[in-house]
Amino acid sequence: EIVMHCKGGGRSAKAIEALQKAGFAGRLANLKGGITAWSNEVDPSVPKY
């Protein structure tokens, strides 16, 4: 499984779409809310950029 992430989740969702359209058959997941949400909700030590 590949988890894609970006700052807010939008660009990583587009990257997943592009991979799927290109025929990638593996499991893909988008980190909802991006690294900002991860930092806020899971691990505050992760820097926000």
Jmol script that loads the backbone (N, CA, C; Angstrom):
load data "model"
ATOM      1  N   GLU A   1       0.849  -1.179   0.000  1.00  0.00           N
ATOM      2  CA  GLU A   1       0.000   0.000   0.000  1.00  0.00           C
ATOM      3  C   GLU A   1       0.890   1.235   0.000  1.00  0.00           C
ATOM      4  N   ILE A   2       0.475   2.219  -0.769  1.00  0.00           N
ATOM      5  CA  ILE A   2       1.182   3.493  -0.822  1.00  0.00           C
ATOM      6  C   ILE A   2       0.254   4.565  -0.271  1.00  0.00           C
ATOM      7  N   VAL A   3       0.737   5.332   0.700  1.00  0.00           N
ATOM      8  CA  VAL A   3      -0.019   6.457   1.239  1.00  0.00           C
ATOM      9  C   VAL A   3       0.593   7.726   0.670  1.00  0.00           C
ATOM     10  N   MET A   4      -0.222   8.465  -0.058  1.00  0.00           N
ATOM     11  CA  MET A   4       0.223   9.725  -0.646  1.00  0.00           C
ATOM     12  C   MET A   4      -0.159  10.851   0.304  1.00  0.00           C
ATOM     13  N   HIS A   5       0.703  11.864   0.380  1.00  0.00           N
ATOM     14  CA  HIS A   5       0.347  13.025   1.191  1.00  0.00           C
ATOM     15  C   HIS A   5       0.972  14.276   0.604  1.00  0.00           C
ATOM     16  N   CYS A   6       0.352  15.378   0.940  1.00  0.00           N
ATOM     17  CA  CYS A   6       0.865  16.700   0.609  1.00  0.00           C
ATOM     18  C   CYS A   6       0.482  17.582   1.799  1.00  0.00           C
ATOM     19  N   LYS A   7       0.550  18.862   1.653  1.00  0.00           N
ATOM     20  CA  LYS A   7       0.240  19.740   2.780  1.00  0.00           C
ATOM     21  C   LYS A   7      -1.227  19.645   3.205  1.00  0.00           C
ATOM     22  N   GLY A   8      -2.153  19.679   2.235  1.00  0.00           N
ATOM     23  CA  GLY A   8      -3.566  19.711   2.582  1.00  0.00           C
ATOM     24  C   GLY A   8      -4.410  18.569   2.059  1.00  0.00           C
ATOM     25  N   GLY A   9      -3.849  17.708   1.227  1.00  0.00           N
ATOM     26  CA  GLY A   9      -4.571  16.542   0.733  1.00  0.00           C
ATOM     27  C   GLY A   9      -5.067  16.633  -0.700  1.00  0.00           C
ATOM     28  N   GLY A  10      -5.117  17.817  -1.265  1.00  0.00           N
ATOM     29  CA  GLY A  10      -5.636  17.982  -2.620  1.00  0.00           C
ATOM     30  C   GLY A  10      -4.699  17.497  -3.710  1.00  0.00           C
ATOM     31  N   ARG A  11      -3.444  17.891  -3.616  1.00  0.00           N
ATOM     32  CA  ARG A  11      -2.476  17.478  -4.642  1.00  0.00           C
ATOM     33  C   ARG A  11      -2.217  15.981  -4.599  1.00  0.00           C
ATOM     34  N   SER A  12      -2.206  15.408  -3.407  1.00  0.00           N
ATOM     35  CA  SER A  12      -1.989  13.960  -3.317  1.00  0.00           C
ATOM     36  C   SER A  12      -3.180  13.201  -3.897  1.00  0.00           C
ATOM     37  N   ALA A  13      -4.384  13.733  -3.754  1.00  0.00           N
ATOM     38  CA  ALA A  13      -5.559  13.103  -4.367  1.00  0.00           C
ATOM     39  C   ALA A  13      -5.433  13.125  -5.887  1.00  0.00           C
ATOM     40  N   LYS A  14      -4.959  14.236  -6.431  1.00  0.00           N
ATOM     41  CA  LYS A  14      -4.756  14.329  -7.882  1.00  0.00           C
ATOM     42  C   LYS A  14      -3.663  13.365  -8.343  1.00  0.00           C
ATOM     43  N   ALA A  15      -2.630  13.193  -7.539  1.00  0.00           N
ATOM     44  CA  ALA A  15      -1.558  12.256  -7.888  1.00  0.00           C
ATOM     45  C   ALA A  15      -2.088  10.824  -7.928  1.00  0.00           C
ATOM     46  N   ILE A  16      -2.959  10.485  -6.992  1.00  0.00           N
ATOM     47  CA  ILE A  16      -3.571   9.155  -6.982  1.00  0.00           C
ATOM     48  C   ILE A  16      -4.406   8.952  -8.241  1.00  0.00           C
ATOM     49  N   GLU A  17      -5.192   9.959  -8.608  1.00  0.00           N
ATOM     50  CA  GLU A  17      -5.990   9.870  -9.840  1.00  0.00           C
ATOM     51  C   GLU A  17      -5.098   9.615 -11.045  1.00  0.00           C
ATOM     52  N   ALA A  18      -3.988  10.343 -11.128  1.00  0.00           N
ATOM     53  CA  ALA A  18      -3.072  10.192 -12.262  1.00  0.00           C
ATOM     54  C   ALA A  18      -2.475   8.789 -12.303  1.00  0.00           C
ATOM     55  N   LEU A  19      -2.088   8.258 -11.154  1.00  0.00           N
ATOM     56  CA  LEU A  19      -1.533   6.904 -11.104  1.00  0.00           C
ATOM     57  C   LEU A  19      -2.567   5.867 -11.535  1.00  0.00           C
ATOM     58  N   GLN A  20      -3.801   6.035 -11.067  1.00  0.00           N
ATOM     59  CA  GLN A  20      -4.858   5.093 -11.436  1.00  0.00           C
ATOM     60  C   GLN A  20      -5.150   5.157 -12.931  1.00  0.00           C
ATOM     61  N   LYS A  21      -5.200   6.362 -13.493  1.00  0.00           N
ATOM     62  CA  LYS A  21      -5.435   6.515 -14.934  1.00  0.00           C
ATOM     63  C   LYS A  21      -4.293   5.921 -15.750  1.00  0.00           C
ATOM     64  N   ALA A  22      -3.085   5.932 -15.181  1.00  0.00           N
ATOM     65  CA  ALA A  22      -1.922   5.372 -15.875  1.00  0.00           C
ATOM     66  C   ALA A  22      -1.852   3.855 -15.742  1.00  0.00           C
ATOM     67  N   GLY A  23      -2.792   3.273 -14.975  1.00  0.00           N
ATOM     68  CA  GLY A  23      -2.851   1.826 -14.872  1.00  0.00           C
ATOM     69  C   GLY A  23      -2.194   1.228 -13.642  1.00  0.00           C
ATOM     70  N   PHE A  24      -1.809   2.048 -12.674  1.00  0.00           N
ATOM     71  CA  PHE A  24      -1.218   1.512 -11.446  1.00  0.00           C
ATOM     72  C   PHE A  24      -2.241   0.637 -10.747  1.00  0.00           C
ATOM     73  N   ALA A  25      -1.843  -0.585 -10.418  1.00  0.00           N
ATOM     74  CA  ALA A  25      -2.784  -1.558  -9.864  1.00  0.00           C
ATOM     75  C   ALA A  25      -2.636  -1.758  -8.361  1.00  0.00           C
ATOM     76  N   GLY A  26      -1.673  -1.110  -7.733  1.00  0.00           N
ATOM     77  CA  GLY A  26      -1.466  -1.281  -6.301  1.00  0.00           C
ATOM     78  C   GLY A  26      -2.485  -0.508  -5.480  1.00  0.00           C
ATOM     79  N   ARG A  27      -2.443  -0.713  -4.181  1.00  0.00           N
ATOM     80  CA  ARG A  27      -3.350  -0.008  -3.275  1.00  0.00           C
ATOM     81  C   ARG A  27      -2.810   1.385  -3.004  1.00  0.00           C
ATOM     82  N   LEU A  28      -3.671   2.374  -3.157  1.00  0.00           N
ATOM     83  CA  LEU A  28      -3.300   3.764  -2.937  1.00  0.00           C
ATOM     84  C   LEU A  28      -4.242   4.376  -1.914  1.00  0.00           C
ATOM     85  N   ALA A  29      -3.692   5.187  -1.024  1.00  0.00           N
ATOM     86  CA  ALA A  29      -4.510   5.882  -0.038  1.00  0.00           C
ATOM     87  C   ALA A  29      -4.049   7.329   0.041  1.00  0.00           C
ATOM     88  N   ASN A  30      -5.008   8.218   0.282  1.00  0.00           N
ATOM     89  CA  ASN A  30      -4.707   9.634   0.432  1.00  0.00           C
ATOM     90  C   ASN A  30      -4.811   9.993   1.910  1.00  0.00           C
ATOM     91  N   LEU A  31      -3.816  10.690   2.428  1.00  0.00           N
ATOM     92  CA  LEU A  31      -3.856  11.148   3.813  1.00  0.00           C
ATOM     93  C   LEU A  31      -4.811  12.334   3.874  1.00  0.00           C
ATOM     94  N   LYS A  32      -6.034  12.076   4.333  1.00  0.00           N
ATOM     95  CA  LYS A  32      -7.082  13.096   4.359  1.00  0.00           C
ATOM     96  C   LYS A  32      -6.634  14.296   5.196  1.00  0.00           C
ATOM     97  N   GLY A  33      -6.690  15.465   4.602  1.00  0.00           N
ATOM     98  CA  GLY A  33      -6.278  16.683   5.294  1.00  0.00           C
ATOM     99  C   GLY A  33      -4.788  16.942   5.222  1.00  0.00           C
ATOM    100  N   GLY A  34      -4.063  16.015   4.631  1.00  0.00           N
ATOM    101  CA  GLY A  34      -2.630  16.199   4.428  1.00  0.00           C
ATOM    102  C   GLY A  34      -1.802  16.146   5.700  1.00  0.00           C
ATOM    103  N   ILE A  35      -0.552  16.555   5.545  1.00  0.00           N
ATOM    104  CA  ILE A  35       0.386  16.511   6.664  1.00  0.00           C
ATOM    105  C   ILE A  35      -0.014  17.500   7.759  1.00  0.00           C
ATOM    106  N   THR A  36      -0.744  18.550   7.371  1.00  0.00           N
ATOM    107  CA  THR A  36      -1.221  19.512   8.368  1.00  0.00           C
ATOM    108  C   THR A  36      -2.193  18.839   9.329  1.00  0.00           C
ATOM    109  N   ALA A  37      -3.139  18.067   8.802  1.00  0.00           N
ATOM    110  CA  ALA A  37      -4.096  17.358   9.654  1.00  0.00           C
ATOM    111  C   ALA A  37      -3.384  16.318  10.512  1.00  0.00           C
ATOM    112  N   TRP A  38      -2.406  15.619   9.921  1.00  0.00           N
ATOM    113  CA  TRP A  38      -1.652  14.617  10.683  1.00  0.00           C
ATOM    114  C   TRP A  38      -0.954  15.282  11.873  1.00  0.00           C
ATOM    115  N   SER A  39      -0.346  16.426  11.620  1.00  0.00           N
ATOM    116  CA  SER A  39       0.352  17.139  12.686  1.00  0.00           C
ATOM    117  C   SER A  39      -0.626  17.602  13.764  1.00  0.00           C
ATOM    118  N   ASN A  40      -1.785  18.097  13.357  1.00  0.00           N
ATOM    119  CA  ASN A  40      -2.783  18.583  14.321  1.00  0.00           C
ATOM    120  C   ASN A  40      -3.429  17.462  15.118  1.00  0.00           C
ATOM    121  N   GLU A  41      -3.721  16.336  14.466  1.00  0.00           N
ATOM    122  CA  GLU A  41      -4.544  15.303  15.085  1.00  0.00           C
ATOM    123  C   GLU A  41      -3.784  14.091  15.616  1.00  0.00           C
ATOM    124  N   VAL A  42      -2.592  13.824  15.081  1.00  0.00           N
ATOM    125  CA  VAL A  42      -1.901  12.583  15.435  1.00  0.00           C
ATOM    126  C   VAL A  42      -0.563  12.842  16.113  1.00  0.00           C
ATOM    127  N   ASP A  43       0.267  13.656  15.486  1.00  0.00           N
ATOM    128  CA  ASP A  43       1.636  13.832  15.979  1.00  0.00           C
ATOM    129  C   ASP A  43       2.066  15.289  15.867  1.00  0.00           C
ATOM    130  N   PRO A  44       1.851  16.066  16.931  1.00  0.00           N
ATOM    131  CA  PRO A  44       2.188  17.490  16.888  1.00  0.00           C
ATOM    132  C   PRO A  44       3.678  17.778  16.687  1.00  0.00           C
ATOM    133  N   SER A  45       4.523  16.766  16.838  1.00  0.00           N
ATOM    134  CA  SER A  45       5.956  17.002  16.630  1.00  0.00           C
ATOM    135  C   SER A  45       6.311  17.086  15.147  1.00  0.00           C
ATOM    136  N   VAL A  46       5.377  16.670  14.264  1.00  0.00           N
ATOM    137  CA  VAL A  46       5.612  16.768  12.820  1.00  0.00           C
ATOM    138  C   VAL A  46       5.472  18.233  12.422  1.00  0.00           C
ATOM    139  N   PRO A  47       6.530  18.812  11.845  1.00  0.00           N
ATOM    140  CA  PRO A  47       6.452  20.236  11.491  1.00  0.00           C
ATOM    141  C   PRO A  47       5.461  20.493  10.363  1.00  0.00           C
ATOM    142  N   LYS A  48       4.796  21.632  10.462  1.00  0.00           N
ATOM    143  CA  LYS A  48       3.901  22.091   9.393  1.00  0.00           C
ATOM    144  C   LYS A  48       4.718  23.024   8.521  1.00  0.00           C
ATOM    145  N   TYR A  49       4.601  22.876   7.241  1.00  0.00           N
ATOM    146  CA  TYR A  49       5.397  23.695   6.330  1.00  0.00           C
ATOM    147  C   TYR A  49       4.507  24.568   5.491  1.00  0.00           C
TER     148      TYR A  49
END
end "model"
wireframe off; spacefill off
backbone 0.3
color backbone group
